[in-house]
Amino acid sequence: MTATGPATVPVTAALALGDDALVLSHRLGEWAGHAPVLEEEVALANIALDLLGQARVLLSMAGDEDELAYLREERAFRNLQLVEQPNGDFAHTIARQLYFSTYQELLYAELAAGDGPFAPLAAKAVKEVAYHRDHAEQWTLRLGDGTETSHERMRRACEALWKFTGEMFQPVEGLDIDPTGLDRRWQESVTEVLGRATLPLPEGPRTGAWSAGAGRQGLHTEPFGRMLAEMQHLHRSHPGATW
C-alpha cells in the first residue's frame, strides 16, 4: 500500500486569492472615520475584518503571512486590479464591492463544493461573503433608485469599474473552477441587481487592450503603489519589532 501525503498547496492560487482579500480589506479600512453614517463605519470595518481573516489563511498557505503582506514589492502581488482601485465616493466603493463580492461568493461556493485545498476555507468564508454581497446589493438598490444625484453617482461608479471585471474570470494556475460558467452566473446576477436599481448595464469591454487584466501577472494601476507604501510603512520602518 502506498502512503499518500498531504495535498500540495497551489501557491499561485493561494497568493492570488489572498492578495485579493488583503488589498480590499485595506481599502475598506480606509473608510474608518470617513463613512457617511456611523452604521456604515461598523459595517465596512466588519467586512474588512472578514477579508483580512481570509487573507491570513490564504497567505499562510503560501508562506509567512507577515512577510508576504509587508515585505513583497509591488510587482510580486497577484491581486486583481479591481480591488486596488481607490475608494472614491461611497457609490464607487459600493460598485467595487458589488462586483467583487458577487464574484467571490460564486467562487467560494464552487470551491466549497469540491475537495481541494481551498474547500475548508471556502465553506466558512462563503457565508461571510454572502453578507458582503447582500450589503453591496442593498446599497446599490438604495443609491440607484434613490435621488437623481445618487442615481447618477452610482451609474458613473458602475461604468468606471466595469473595465476591471473581466480579469476576475481569467484562469489561475491551481484554481480548479469553471471560469466561463462563473462569468456567466456573475453577469446574470449583476445584471439583475442593476436592473432592479434602475441602472443600465455598463457598455464597453471587460477585457482587451484598453481594459484591465494584468494584476494576476503583477502589473498594477498607479494608485496601488501609494496604497502599498502606506500599508507596509510601519513594518518596514521597524523590522523585527515585537509588540
Secondary structure, 3 states (H helix, E strand, C coil): CCCCCCCCCCHHHHHHHHHHHHHHHHHHHCCCCCCCCHHHHHHHHHHHHHHHHHHHHHHHHHCCHHHHHHCCCHHHCCCCCCCCCCCCCHHHHHHHHHHHHHHHHHHHHHHHCCCCCCHHHHHHHHHHHHHHHHHHHHHHHHHHCCCHHHHHHHHHHHHHHHHHCHHHHCCCCCCCCCHHHHHHHHHHHHHHHHHHCCCCCCCCCCCCCCCCCCHHHCCCCHHHHHHHHHHHHHHHHCCCCCC
